[in-house]
Amino acid sequence: MSRTKKSKPGAQQRAAKAAAAATEASAPADAAAPAPAADAAPASAPAESSTTAEAASGKKGKLIRPRGKRGGIKHHKKGPSSKSSSVQQSAVKESRKTKEPKPKTASQDQIDSSAAPIPPAEHASKIAKFHTLLKQLEQAKTSEEKDVIQEGLDSLGGLAQYQAWSLTGSAKAGQTPTSKWCIEALNSVYEHSRDLPKFRILDVGAITGTAYTKYRWIDATSIDLHPQGEHVEKYSFFDYPLPTKEEDRFNMVALSLVVNFVGDVRKRGEMLRHVHKYLKEDAEGFCFLVLPLSCLTNSRYMNQSHLRSILDSLGFEVLKQSDSARLSRWLLKRKPLDERRAAKKDEHATDEWDGTVFKKRDINPGQDRNNFAIVVDPVPDSKTE
């Protein structure tokens, strides 16, 4: 407990002596003797009365700071200053939490809306409508009918919009890009030697032609009906020149979301058979096939088991297969030539097909299913169209 000067022992006596000394200095010489006694009483009385008054009022005197220590509120660890600073910090945190979001610009709104995933039901219906119009376009006989159907395709956004719908749900939705899945699957079954030339890929329907550019050991040739990259050649798969030399052939043909775009069900089968003409004869040949998942899970005429049978008859072995939310991905390997020739069943069979006929037939009947199908036969049949 701190003490005041007046409350220390002997403070009253020192105060009385000082008052007496002052009186003696100012008083006459003849009255010097009685003066100290007379003055001592009044001097001690005020001192006693002031101390008593301070004690009664509860007031303290001047604070005496202990030696060796620093006093003051600001030096206390938990003083008002630290409390106020903590209050300020908490207020800043609260203001950051409740801070209003910045208004989006028009460009940001456009980006967000384009990146938003299309609901599965709407996505499937648009793809189905596009396929229906393509089928009608193939069957149209007059130019007037073709113009009307083409207007319907243009109203849906044309090929570019169809490709955007087909690709919805891959990289933008956080899923593995098809090319990345392809290379990962390929690396699990094939090891490319550094002593060999680069692994050649014919990327059909490449759009921008950037799917395989980051892989240094791959040399990709990109073709598309409507190219959107400077290195993409404008070709249909059926019109692309056939290789005349072995070194011009490819190690793999990639058909990513291409077969389902063909409107003619028979041409889809021909496209899969056409792959053999571009693969190397003296090395392993691969095919990378990607289809919308709804073509296999929601079609009246197709499922995964039926597709496996078609691929087997066309001389392909399924090495890897995986389904994402909207895509079905297949890594195929061409069977050896001797095995394919030994599997021939009739006079219609070739080195690319064992002769098994696959027509359009009901596999999954239902009203809400799509009409995706693949037909493989030697003779055109109008009933399958």
ChimeraX attribute file (.defattr): number of C-alpha atoms within 10 A of each C-alpha:
attribute: neighborCount
match mode: 1-to-1
recipient: residues
	/A:1	2
	/A:2	10
	/A:3	12
	/A:4	12
	/A:5	12
	/A:6	16
	/A:7	11
	/A:8	9
	/A:9	9
	/A:10	10
	/A:11	13
	/A:12	18
	/A:13	14
	/A:14	13
	/A:15	16
	/A:16	21
	/A:17	16
	/A:18	12
	/A:19	18
	/A:20	19
	/A:21	13
	/A:22	13
	/A:23	17
	/A:24	16
	/A:25	10
	/A:26	9
	/A:27	12
	/A:28	10
	/A:29	9
	/A:30	8
	/A:31	10
	/A:32	14
	/A:33	10
	/A:34	9
	/A:35	15
	/A:36	20
	/A:37	11
	/A:38	12
	/A:39	18
	/A:40	19
	/A:41	13
	/A:42	13
	/A:43	19
	/A:44	18
	/A:45	13
	/A:46	14
	/A:47	17
	/A:48	13
	/A:49	11
	/A:50	13
	/A:51	15
	/A:52	12
	/A:53	12
	/A:54	12
	/A:55	11
	/A:56	9
	/A:57	8
	/A:58	9
	/A:59	9
	/A:60	11
	/A:61	14
	/A:62	10
	/A:63	11
	/A:64	11
	/A:65	11
	/A:66	9
	/A:67	7
	/A:68	6
	/A:69	7
	/A:70	11
	/A:71	13
	/A:72	9
	/A:73	11
	/A:74	12
	/A:75	11
	/A:76	12
	/A:77	10
	/A:78	10
	/A:79	12
	/A:80	12
	/A:81	14
	/A:82	14
	/A:83	12
	/A:84	11
	/A:85	11
	/A:86	12
	/A:87	11
	/A:88	12
	/A:89	12
	/A:90	12
	/A:91	12
	/A:92	11
	/A:93	11
	/A:94	11
	/A:95	11
	/A:96	10
	/A:97	9
	/A:98	8
	/A:99	9
	/A:100	8
	/A:101	6
	/A:102	6
	/A:103	7
	/A:104	10
	/A:105	8
	/A:106	8
	/A:107	9
	/A:108	11
	/A:109	11
	/A:110	11
	/A:111	10
	/A:112	11
	/A:113	10
	/A:114	10
	/A:115	13
	/A:116	12
	/A:117	14
	/A:118	13
	/A:119	8
	/A:120	13
	/A:121	8
	/A:122	10
	/A:123	15
	/A:124	22
	/A:125	13
	/A:126	16
	/A:127	21
	/A:128	18
	/A:129	15
	/A:130	21
	/A:131	22
	/A:132	17
	/A:133	18
	/A:134	20
	/A:135	18
	/A:136	18
	/A:137	19
	/A:138	14
	/A:139	14
	/A:140	15
	/A:141	10
	/A:142	8
	/A:143	9
	/A:144	10
	/A:145	13
	/A:146	17
	/A:147	13
	/A:148	13
	/A:149	20
	/A:150	17
	/A:151	13
	/A:152	16
	/A:153	21
	/A:154	13
	/A:155	9
	/A:156	16
	/A:157	14
	/A:158	14
	/A:159	15
	/A:160	15
	/A:161	13
	/A:162	18
	/A:163	17
	/A:164	11
	/A:165	17
	/A:166	23
	/A:167	19
	/A:168	19
	/A:169	22
	/A:170	16
	/A:171	11
	/A:172	13
	/A:173	13
	/A:174	8
	/A:175	14
	/A:176	14
	/A:177	14
	/A:178	23
	/A:179	16
	/A:180	13
	/A:181	16
	/A:182	22
	/A:183	16
	/A:184	11
	/A:185	17
	/A:186	18
	/A:187	11
	/A:188	10
	/A:189	9
	/A:190	10
	/A:191	8
	/A:192	13
	/A:193	10
	/A:194	8
	/A:195	6
	/A:196	8
	/A:197	12
	/A:198	15
	/A:199	16
	/A:200	20
	/A:201	23
	/A:202	23
	/A:203	24
	/A:204	25
	/A:205	26
	/A:206	27
	/A:207	21
	/A:208	16
	/A:209	22
	/A:210	15
	/A:211	16
	/A:212	20
	/A:213	11
	/A:214	8
	/A:215	12
	/A:216	9
	/A:217	16
	/A:218	17
	/A:219	17
	/A:220	23
	/A:221	18
	/A:222	25
	/A:223	24
	/A:224	21
	/A:225	16
	/A:226	17
	/A:227	19
	/A:228	15
	/A:229	15
	/A:230	8
	/A:231	13
	/A:232	22
	/A:233	20
	/A:234	17
	/A:235	17
	/A:236	14
	/A:237	19
	/A:238	12
	/A:239	8
	/A:240	13
	/A:241	10
	/A:242	11
	/A:243	14
	/A:244	9
	/A:245	8
	/A:246	12
	/A:247	11
	/A:248	13
	/A:249	19
	/A:250	26
	/A:251	22
	/A:252	26
	/A:253	24
	/A:254	23
	/A:255	23
	/A:256	25
	/A:257	22
	/A:258	21
	/A:259	23
	/A:260	21
	/A:261	19
	/A:262	16
	/A:263	22
	/A:264	23
	/A:265	21
	/A:266	23
	/A:267	17
	/A:268	20
	/A:269	20
	/A:270	19
	/A:271	16
	/A:272	22
	/A:273	20
	/A:274	16
	/A:275	23
	/A:276	23
	/A:277	13
	/A:278	22
	/A:279	25
	/A:280	20
	/A:281	16
	/A:282	8
	/A:283	10
	/A:284	15
	/A:285	22
	/A:286	26
	/A:287	26
	/A:288	22
	/A:289	21
	/A:290	23
	/A:291	21
	/A:292	24
	/A:293	19
	/A:294	21
	/A:295	25
	/A:296	21
	/A:297	15
	/A:298	19
	/A:299	21
	/A:300	22
	/A:301	22
	/A:302	23
	/A:303	19
	/A:304	13
	/A:305	9
	/A:306	16
	/A:307	14
	/A:308	14
	/A:309	13
	/A:310	21
	/A:311	18
	/A:312	19
	/A:313	23
	/A:314	28
	/A:315	25
	/A:316	26
	/A:317	17
	/A:318	16
	/A:319	14
	/A:320	16
	/A:321	14
	/A:322	12
	/A:323	13
	/A:324	14
	/A:325	13
	/A:326	19
	/A:327	23
	/A:328	22
	/A:329	22
	/A:330	23
	/A:331	23
	/A:332	23
	/A:333	18
	/A:334	22
	/A:335	19
	/A:336	14
	/A:337	13
	/A:338	9
	/A:339	11
	/A:340	21
	/A:341	17
	/A:342	10
	/A:343	18
	/A:344	18
	/A:345	13
	/A:346	10
	/A:347	8
	/A:348	14
	/A:349	19
	/A:350	17
	/A:351	18
	/A:352	22
	/A:353	26
	/A:354	21
	/A:355	20
	/A:356	20
	/A:357	14
	/A:358	17
	/A:359	18
	/A:360	19
	/A:361	13
	/A:362	13
	/A:363	12
	/A:364	15
	/A:365	13
	/A:366	11
	/A:367	7
	/A:368	10
	/A:369	17
	/A:370	25
	/A:371	18
	/A:372	21
	/A:373	27
	/A:374	24
	/A:375	23
	/A:376	24
	/A:377	17
	/A:378	14
	/A:379	9
	/A:380	11
	/A:381	11
	/A:382	6
	/A:383	7
	/A:384	14
	/A:385	16
